[in-house]
């Protein structure tokens, strides 16, 4: 136990490690992303045929319930963000894991539309929403200078989850039935992951007498570059901390929020109709599924490259680059024939940059202290935009009889995103007279 500057005693790390404990936090954050899987579309979609066969519901009816529950969950996510700021990532990770487990259990009991809606809403709120939001607020507490690479490692969790859960769920449904498949995830979340997260997570390095990036205290720094955390530890800060209200007064907040909404809407719309889009280009459904897998395979190593680059290149320029790549990728969908397969290659590269830049930009721009509240608004924007994404593509197909026209019209959005990102450098409090 170490004595702090105000004589208060901080706690010790839950386990002793020969390396910076922040890398344990990265590991548990990646696991949190993995266990968001039961609430992700790539997992839930495997159960849809079972609901149709068991209850006789139509696919359009279940899709409507799913979209409504997703929008509802998205509108509630800002509350989760505020609770993270109030209670910390440790307690909130354990709590949302428990509620995700309850959502899985409720999904196994979905015998009528009301229960189905509640189950979907809880899966989207606590699983897909909260269990991706919280790791992205936790890891930035532990890293400042190495934040990019740390967040890139966190993406391993969701990558493994997206690759493993669809075939695993299919096997469990065939072997044990869809109800028991949901109960397996419920047990894993409630009995295994929630206790593990509560045991291992610490909200910030100051809680165990450390600094971000394991940096030493620098008492020689000017006082305006040093702050004391609530436990009294004086540490060096290389960032400004903004409240949500302060952040919302800046131009960069709204422009970067637009950069969040555009890919959420655009990518969801394209992927939701991807089989049909590729079929229009004479690409088989089997090849299309391989293209989807190709995206994940390519994006995985690119995230590490993007993570290291984000520590050396302005993040808004990397984000602008990803939007330019998105435009380039979409052009391949306008070319009939096998050239459209190249969409998966370029989109995989873009996705690697996109996932890192949109995670790191918020703590880099607005600091660590109120990140939960800020990310809550970001997550709400992401979920609601993704729920709206498929609508214009479906309307355009019914109206034009194809996707060429809507794809051309949609090219304007990544162009707007590139411009918005490029003109959005990190804000300075002095420019907005924020004290």
Secondary structure, 3 states (H helix, E strand, C coil): CCECCCCCECCCCCCCCCCCCHHHHHHHHHHHHHHCHHHCHHHHHHHHHHHHHHHCCCHHHHHHHHHHHHHHHHHHHHHHHHHHHHHCHHHHHHHHHHHHHHHHHHHCCCCCHHHHHHHHHHHHHHHHHHHHHHHHHHHHHHCCCCHHHHHHHHHHHHHHHHHHHHHHHHHHHHHHCHHHHHHHHHHHHHHHHHHHHHHHCCCCHHHHCCCHHHCCCCCCCCHHHEEECCCCCEEECCCCCCCHHHHCCCHHHHHHHHHHHHHHHHHHHHHHCHHHHHHHCCCCHHHHHHHHHHHHHHHHHHHHHHHHHCCCCCHHHHHHHHHHHHHHHHHHHCCCCHHHHHHHHHHHHHHHHHHHHHHHHHHHHHCCCCHHHHHHHHHHHHHHHHHHHHHHHHHHHHHHCCCHHHHHHHHHHHHHHHHHHHCCCCCCHHHHCCC
